[in-house]
Amino acid sequence: MKKIIFLFFLFYGLNSFSQDIKGLCGVYKYIHSDNSQGSLENQYIVLEKNEEGKVLGRFYSTTDEFIDAREGYYPGYFVTPMDSLLLIHDSIIFTVNVSSKDLFKTPIPLKIKTAKDAHNLKFPLWKGGWMGDVLHRKYIGSLEKNMISFYDIRLKKKLKFLKDNTACHKSSKINRQN
């Protein structure tokens, strides 16, 4: 019975999704508060609509997403699809799964859409600390006007990704990393 009630509310939430999907698409930017690295550690969320009208996303960030503290080395950088992306009413839920072989020494520009593209362009690989073969993290956040926010338990603060542009990109094949 609990499963039926959960499914009812899930479908109700999906059907009553009040966000304008077209208005939701775009680039969201979190400006890293540590000025010692400047903009090198800023994070980005890109939401795009594919050919079928479904919203897909990519997440650009650093290995700091997976550790509590870093000492004596620079972070690795990555771009990855937002797996299991759910946009329900005013919430966003997704996971990121990053292979250690897809960590790079330099920030990934937004025009690079997959780790495979970065490999093909010969981006230098990150040789920092070993962090495991696959890095995994789940995100649950809120959708507000021109902003996506998450509460980071480790940092004990709210991270605000502000919309950086208002263009809704037609997806140029947001691919899974192979």
Summary of the structure (lengths in Angstrom):
residues: 178
radius of gyration: 16.8
end to end distance: 39.6
largest distance: 53.6
contacts: 458
relative contact order: 0.21
helix: 21%
strand: 38%
